[in-house]
Amino acid sequence: PAPPTVPANVFAFSFGDLEMQLSWGQSTDDFDDQANIRYDVYVNDRLEDIVFGSGGPRVIYGDSGDNLIEVFATDTAGNTSEAGTFRITLP
């Protein structure tokens, strides 16, 4: 089977500190239902959260300065998508 589609419309906003709220559009897959897709959330190459079957919203934490958020979708066959990405600068 092919990997899931890239998580779409990855978006985060800051609460004012290093805390952010993150959401994304769920992936689709030719093997699994959306409820069975796992999402791995990375901030600056650090694993921040693992979510099953949902596009958020999730609370995550970044670093002061520029932050790269990456969301990867993986189906139960082990196929992983390219990353959906978002950049945000925190104080």
C-alpha beads as a LAMMPS data file, in Angstrom:
LAMMPS data file: protein, C-alpha beads

91 atoms
90 bonds

1 atom types
1 bond types

-500.0 500.0 xlo xhi
-500.0 500.0 ylo yhi
-500.0 500.0 zlo zhi

Masses

1 110.0

Atoms # bond

1 1 1 0.000 0.000 0.000
2 1 1 0.941 3.621 -0.501
3 1 1 1.684 5.931 2.436
4 1 1 -1.090 8.192 3.735
5 1 1 -1.494 11.627 2.182
6 1 1 0.564 14.456 3.661
7 1 1 -1.195 16.083 6.641
8 1 1 -2.689 19.270 5.175
9 1 1 -3.070 22.790 6.520
10 1 1 -0.704 22.347 9.458
11 1 1 -1.205 25.445 11.617
12 1 1 -0.067 26.558 15.065
13 1 1 -0.573 29.693 17.097
14 1 1 1.154 30.829 20.261
15 1 1 -0.411 31.439 23.656
16 1 1 2.323 34.005 24.325
17 1 1 5.041 31.816 25.873
18 1 1 6.516 28.695 24.325
19 1 1 3.109 26.988 24.347
20 1 1 1.262 26.582 21.039
21 1 1 -1.996 25.111 19.825
22 1 1 -1.535 22.887 16.771
23 1 1 -4.043 21.501 14.278
24 1 1 -3.950 19.878 10.834
25 1 1 -6.179 18.258 8.237
26 1 1 -6.361 14.491 8.591
27 1 1 -4.660 12.279 6.034
28 1 1 -6.389 9.674 3.899
29 1 1 -5.010 6.243 3.096
30 1 1 -5.680 3.337 0.732
31 1 1 -5.114 0.832 3.569
32 1 1 -6.557 2.331 6.782
33 1 1 -9.523 4.399 7.873
34 1 1 -8.645 7.874 9.177
35 1 1 -9.288 6.700 12.755
36 1 1 -6.353 4.261 12.484
37 1 1 -3.733 6.685 11.149
38 1 1 -0.977 7.672 13.574
39 1 1 0.460 11.190 13.537
40 1 1 3.948 11.905 14.853
41 1 1 4.445 15.561 15.743
42 1 1 7.974 16.964 15.790
43 1 1 9.131 20.416 16.857
44 1 1 12.682 21.242 15.752
45 1 1 13.397 17.508 15.188
46 1 1 12.159 16.666 18.738
47 1 1 9.240 14.221 19.054
48 1 1 6.570 16.290 20.791
49 1 1 3.387 14.209 20.500
50 1 1 1.855 11.059 19.015
51 1 1 -1.811 11.254 18.033
52 1 1 -4.152 8.593 16.609
53 1 1 -7.014 9.389 14.223
54 1 1 -7.262 13.127 14.848
55 1 1 -6.013 16.408 13.446
56 1 1 -5.877 18.085 16.825
57 1 1 -6.140 20.545 18.350
58 1 1 -3.138 19.653 20.482
59 1 1 -1.034 21.724 22.865
60 1 1 2.669 21.519 22.045
61 1 1 5.775 23.394 23.163
62 1 1 8.422 25.117 21.107
63 1 1 11.658 26.972 21.635
64 1 1 12.395 30.668 21.716
65 1 1 13.008 31.826 18.146
66 1 1 12.212 29.987 14.911
67 1 1 10.352 26.667 15.211
68 1 1 9.772 24.055 12.529
69 1 1 6.724 21.878 13.187
70 1 1 6.470 18.634 11.208
71 1 1 3.521 16.223 11.219
72 1 1 4.000 12.755 9.691
73 1 1 1.128 10.316 9.039
74 1 1 1.740 6.556 9.334
75 1 1 -0.697 3.750 8.519
76 1 1 -0.845 0.383 10.310
77 1 1 1.219 -1.183 7.490
78 1 1 4.115 1.093 8.509
79 1 1 4.002 3.442 5.509
80 1 1 4.855 7.041 6.458
81 1 1 3.943 10.206 4.557
82 1 1 6.116 13.184 3.826
83 1 1 5.820 15.829 6.536
84 1 1 3.169 18.504 6.649
85 1 1 5.055 21.546 7.955
86 1 1 4.534 24.910 9.613
87 1 1 7.026 27.531 10.821
88 1 1 6.415 29.856 13.736
89 1 1 8.636 32.294 15.630
90 1 1 8.178 32.445 19.390
91 1 1 9.429 35.157 21.748

Bonds

1 1 1 2
2 1 2 3
3 1 3 4
4 1 4 5
5 1 5 6
6 1 6 7
7 1 7 8
8 1 8 9
9 1 9 10
10 1 10 11
11 1 11 12
12 1 12 13
13 1 13 14
14 1 14 15
15 1 15 16
16 1 16 17
17 1 17 18
18 1 18 19
19 1 19 20
20 1 20 21
21 1 21 22
22 1 22 23
23 1 23 24
24 1 24 25
25 1 25 26
26 1 26 27
27 1 27 28
28 1 28 29
29 1 29 30
30 1 30 31
31 1 31 32
32 1 32 33
33 1 33 34
34 1 34 35
35 1 35 36
36 1 36 37
37 1 37 38
38 1 38 39
39 1 39 40
40 1 40 41
41 1 41 42
42 1 42 43
43 1 43 44
44 1 44 45
45 1 45 46
46 1 46 47
47 1 47 48
48 1 48 49
49 1 49 50
50 1 50 51
51 1 51 52
52 1 52 53
53 1 53 54
54 1 54 55
55 1 55 56
56 1 56 57
57 1 57 58
58 1 58 59
59 1 59 60
60 1 60 61
61 1 61 62
62 1 62 63
63 1 63 64
64 1 64 65
65 1 65 66
66 1 66 67
67 1 67 68
68 1 68 69
69 1 69 70
70 1 70 71
71 1 71 72
72 1 72 73
73 1 73 74
74 1 74 75
75 1 75 76
76 1 76 77
77 1 77 78
78 1 78 79
79 1 79 80
80 1 80 81
81 1 81 82
82 1 82 83
83 1 83 84
84 1 84 85
85 1 85 86
86 1 86 87
87 1 87 88
88 1 88 89
89 1 89 90
90 1 90 91
